């Protein structure tokens, strides 16, 4: 089952889809409400949707073309949605990162390569926990962008590049237990030029908007996920490459990555939503591409439904941040 949210009749409607058939979920205003009920009653999300029942059919392709897709989950208070991620988790990810952080002494492995090797050795343990992954913070729900809306690079940024990923979507139950709503495509939009200056700038480079959706896959994803990432300029494709995800193509298990996020009590606050991006090995930046405002990022993989599409925009430089003494 795939779940999404669309702008309809002046508000949000929840849409459930099996195959090509999509319909409004009756009597519910948000995926957040559905997920909260499932998390706090012990029922599956599919059971909660079935109990609500389905109403009018929805043309999701038409909705997307009309720019009416919303984020597939939102929080009533956006600051209670956390956007986070892990890197160096995919079997091809070390080469891309290593090329950005190469040391002058070629015989000495970079910290990125060391972290990647740690994941190879103990990222999929038979018994949890395994080794910790790289982890980073991106922002909260105010920086989450729906499919069809622009990803906006700050005026001070040196680059705005795509990262095609799979994200886990979670809600925290009233008892503090994390519950997985499902999985979605994500564009973990980053500033790779800033990161390349020094790997200690990674945290700065990740404080950017991100997009995910437009649909959430409920249930287990395939172990071998194969998708395509592309960039269009003026309607023409200027770069396109397949990307791989899923545990068959990763150095960490999803369970290990989830453990090392939710082991922190900070991330088990009842009612909060988490969108945790699991990394990638495919970047246009690695191929020398510099996206320009107006370019369009497209990320697609069949199990996740509609493609995730976002144009690139650029903010004006706000100048020096001024702090006012009280």
Order of alpha helices (4+ residues) and beta strands (2+ residues): beta-beta-beta-alpha-alpha-beta-alpha-beta-alpha-alpha-beta-beta-beta-beta-beta-alpha-alpha-beta-beta-beta-beta-alpha-beta-beta-beta
